Amino acid sequence: MTQRQSTRTAVVATSLCLATACAAVGCAPSAGSDAGAAPGGADGAAGPAPGEWFTEGAAAAGLDFVHFNGMTGDFHQTEIMGPGVALLDYDNDGDLDAYVTQGRVLGSGDPLIPPPEGPLTDRLYRNDLEPSPDGPRLRFTDVSAGSGLDAGGHGMGVAAGDYDNDGWVDLYLTGFERNRLFRNNGDGTFSDVSEESGTHDPDRWGVSAAFLDYDRDGWLDLFVGNYLSFSLDTHIPCFNRSGPPDYCPPEIYRAQPDRLYRNQGDGTFVDATAEAGVAWEFGPALGVSTADFDSDGWMDIFVANDQQENQLWINRGDGTFVNRAPLWGAALGAGGEAKADMGVDAGDFDNDGDEDLFVTELIGQGSTLYVNDGSGLFEERSMQAFLRLPSLPYTGFGTAWLDFDNDGRLDLFSVNGHVTRDMDLLGPGNPFPLQQRNLLFRNRGDGRFDDVTDRAGEVFRLSEVSRGAAFGDVDNDGDVDVLVGNGAGPVRLLVNRIGEVNRWVGLRLVGGDAPRDMIGARVEVVRGDGSRVWRRARSDGSYASAQDPRVLIGLGASAAPVEVRVTWPSGSTETWRDVPPGRYTTLHEGEGG
């Protein structure tokens, strides 16, 4: 994140790039234009309807969290990097609850922004979804007090997964001077098991983490992406291009090594970073996404690094990994440059059966689309996909592939916010001038995307310092909603109102012997017209956030039952026929055909 120009300069440069590039290759319709929009989706799916595609529902639903970044005027790096958020069903009642990380003051200075009322701790909100004649009604209750989720430190991110196979999802909480594991006790409370589990790492600054079963032994392992070797004692003053003090670029500090923990199946982990081969290459990690990128049946790990080469850790199947990012085209940008990579997600946007990558980056760099050829080799195609130019004026963080309109094609959402001060926005009422809008791109089905941000609703006109983003169906109505964590601001809940124009099928993939969500399971869905889509169960991706592990597939206009083929993390495959649309169906390993 080496932003050293003002927003105004970046936007002027972007406009010049747009004019030149559009003259050469043509451009997608601009935001707000209806020209060129696909008339319908797969299976004759309806296109997005007019009106509010997403509405802001946090306050009305009881999500009253306000983030405190602890800024004192000393410009500590931690102030600009949080908060992460999570959507998870911690109480096993069938709906998604919410978790948000909180910051604190570092040092002894007085905060420039007053802290919100109440204790400065992470917050857990229980989803008390209420049925009504007009559809489900969202209502969240703050159950933080008495939950045992007191991680201390300056919160950053959250990962969710059932590490002990007891059917209750557990939490790994990252942050400055806190990387800690909390076990779900199944009674609404959590216990800090960091030290006894072997995952306590208090000297690190963790951001994104991911649970995955990399050795296929039936137990979730843990990868932790660590950021910078920063401390109050090593704080270095940095300055804006125009002279005033500002936040530093990441290269001012050394990167911290990441960690890979192997689950031993007895409640403990062993640090396998060195023996697995992932100790020798690392950078300032901000985003982590796990998937089988080379289609060999073993889970791999992609790490998005800030202004250094990314790592693509390919699983050899023997407990070790090798970094293939430089050779396979996922380490650098299209021009061979290291980019400030923040958020990342893997998904099959072109429905060809392999996992592609989307990475958010710094203003002036443009987000990156790595298209997978099926063997793990990637081609950077953000320009051709009409994604790079619209993203140039933004610094992106949380992101995901999501089929927001249920037409069967994965779209893109990213949340944004500067990392150095926009001096045009600085003023007495805005001591943290990093605000930007968020972005929504609609998949046209031909390898290109339309920027539909201006058509998506009033919530997309908000300008905030957005960081973490968690994606999931919070109201169980069959479309993807978005929980957004804003730095030094209120949490937002973007409720999807457009997914209902098309049909859908939802799947929860559960183990046989281990009654947990089978993170990493791969799903092939055969729709009514014979076309196929591929999805995977995952809780990682985005930035410092945890996602709904259920799989949601848009069916367009088709109301026909679907055939589902699941490839489990163990490597076994099973098929279910005549799975009904319009509802969530739980598939248990060992019960398919």
Secondary structure, DSSP 8 states (H G I E B T S, - for coil): ----S-HHHHHHHHHHHHHHHHHHH-----TT--TT--SEEGGGEE---SS-SEEE-HHHHT---B------SS--GGGGT---EEEE-TT-SSS-EEEE------SSS--SS---SS-SS-EEEEE--B--TTS-B--EEE--TTS-----SEEEEEEEE-TTSSSS-EEEEEEET--EEEEE-SSS-EEE-HHHHT---TTSBEEEEEEE-TT-SSS-EEEEEE-B---STT---EE-TTSSEE---GGGS-B---EEEEE-SSS-EEE-TTTTT-SS----EEEEEEE-TTSSSS-EEEEEEBSS--EEEEE-SSS-EEE-HHHHT-SS-TTS---B---EEEE-TTSSSS-EEEE---TTT--EEEEE-SSS-EEE-TTTTT-HHHHTT--EEEEEEE-TT-SSS-EEEEEE--SS--TTT-BTTBSS---B--EEEEE-SSS-EEE-GGGS-GGGG--B-EEEEEEE-TTSSSS-EEEEEETTSB-EEEEE-SGGGSEEEEEEEE-SSS-SB-TT-EEEEE-TTS-EEEEE--S--BTT-B---SEEEEEET--S-EEEEEE-TTS-EEEEEEE-SSSEEEEETTS--
